[in-house]
Each structure stands twice: as structure tokens, then as C-alpha cells.
Amino acid sequence: DEPALQGLNGVLRRLDAMPQDARVGIVEAHVRAMLGTALQRLGRPREAEQSLRSAIHIATRWFSASPGSPKLRRMLVHARMALATQLLGEGQQDEAERLLREAAACCPPIQDTAD
């Protein structure tokens, strides 16, 4: 709903005013991904796509500097999957598939523990 969107946009304005470091970058990427998901649920796909792409861009930049960050890894997977879902609904299978492959590449391999 609109108050929630206004709240998220207010957080983004405050983050934009802060010195940029990894901590701020992680929070900004997370808020942009949450905003994108909220916009999807409200039926505003163009704005959702823009927010999700921004979240992915920001998180990718910080993830390359901190590849071990589980928070960034989860956020990247979430944002890529959310955007891929939207793109699939719009008939953009190739880009959606690329995003899903990128999301899967962020996940560590599952260890087989069977004897």
C-alpha cells in the first residue's frame, strides 16, 4: 500500500544522504528489492522492474567486494528471482532464464552427505 511505499522511499532518501560503504550498500540493495517486490504486488511492473534492477546492480557491486556475505547472496538471489518471475509473465524468457541461472550461481553447491 502507499504508506509502505512512502516509508521505503523515505529510507532510500536517508540512505542516499549517507556515506556509501558496504553496510549502507547492503541495506540500500535490500530496501530496493523490498520496494520492487511491493510494487509487483501492487501491479506496478515498470516501477518494480526498475527497483529490482537497481537492487541487483547495487548488490552485485558490493558482492564482488565481499563475496562471502550471506546477506548479499540472499538478497541477490531474491531480487533476481523476483525480476525473473516478472519477466516470465511478460514473455521475456531469455532474460528470465539468465537471471535464474545467475541466482542459482550465487548459491553454494549442496553437499551430498549420503553414505
C-alpha positions in Angstrom: 0.0 0.0 0.0 1.0 3.6 -0.5 2.2 4.3 3.1 4.5 1.3 3.0 5.9 2.5 -0.4 6.4 6.0 1.1 8.2 4.5 4.0 10.6 2.5 1.8 11.2 5.6 -0.4 11.9 7.6 2.8 14.5 5.0 3.9 16.1 5.3 0.4 16.4 9.1 0.7 18.1 8.8 4.0 20.5 6.1 2.7 21.3 8.3 -0.3 22.5 11.0 2.1 24.8 8.7 4.0 28.5 8.0 3.1 28.5 4.9 0.9 30.1 1.8 2.4 29.4 -1.9 2.3 26.9 -1.7 5.2 24.9 1.1 3.6 25.1 -0.7 0.2 23.7 -3.9 1.6 20.8 -2.1 3.2 20.1 0.0 0.1 20.1 -3.1 -2.1 17.8 -4.9 0.3 15.3 -1.9 0.6 15.2 -1.6 -3.2 14.5 -5.3 -3.6 11.7 -5.0 -1.0 10.3 -2.0 -2.8 10.4 -3.9 -6.1 8.5 -6.8 -4.6 5.9 -4.5 -3.1 5.5 -2.7 -6.4 5.0 -6.1 -8.1 2.2 -6.9 -5.7 0.6 -3.6 -6.3 0.5 -4.2 -10.1 3.1 -1.6 -11.0 5.5 -3.8 -13.1 7.6 -1.0 -14.7 8.5 0.6 -11.4 9.1 -2.8 -9.9 11.5 -3.7 -12.7 13.4 -0.5 -12.2 13.7 -1.0 -8.5 14.7 -4.7 -8.8 17.3 -3.9 -11.5 18.7 -1.2 -9.2 18.9 -3.6 -6.3 20.7 -6.2 -8.4 23.2 -3.6 -9.7 24.0 -2.3 -6.2 24.2 -5.7 -4.6 26.4 -7.1 -7.4 28.8 -4.2 -7.0 29.1 -4.8 -3.2 29.1 -8.6 -3.6 32.1 -8.5 -5.8 34.0 -6.8 -3.0 32.5 -9.1 -0.3 31.7 -12.4 -2.0 31.3 -14.2 1.4 28.4 -12.0 2.5 25.4 -14.3 3.1 23.0 -11.3 3.3 24.1 -10.0 -0.1 23.9 -13.5 -1.5 20.3 -14.0 -0.3 19.3 -10.5 -1.5 20.8 -11.1 -4.9 19.0 -14.4 -5.2 15.7 -12.9 -4.1 15.9 -9.9 -6.4 17.0 -12.0 -9.4 14.2 -14.5 -8.9 11.6 -11.7 -8.4 12.6 -10.0 -11.6 12.8 -13.3 -13.5 9.3 -14.1 -12.4 8.0 -10.8 -13.6 9.9 -11.1 -16.9 8.5 -14.6 -17.5 5.0 -13.2 -17.1 5.8 -10.6 -19.8 7.1 -13.2 -22.2 10.8 -12.4 -21.8 12.0 -16.0 -21.3 15.6 -15.5 -22.3 16.4 -12.7 -19.8 14.4 -14.5 -17.1 16.4 -17.7 -17.7 19.6 -15.7 -17.5 18.6 -14.2 -14.2 17.5 -17.6 -12.8 20.9 -19.1 -13.8 22.7 -16.1 -12.1 20.6 -16.7 -9.0 21.5 -20.3 -8.9 25.2 -19.5 -9.4 25.0 -17.4 -6.2 24.0 -20.4 -4.2 26.8 -22.7 -2.8 26.6 -26.2 -4.0 24.6 -28.7 -1.9 26.8 -31.2 -0.2 25.8 -34.9 -0.6 26.0 -36.4 2.9 24.6 -39.8 2.0 26.9 -42.7 2.7 
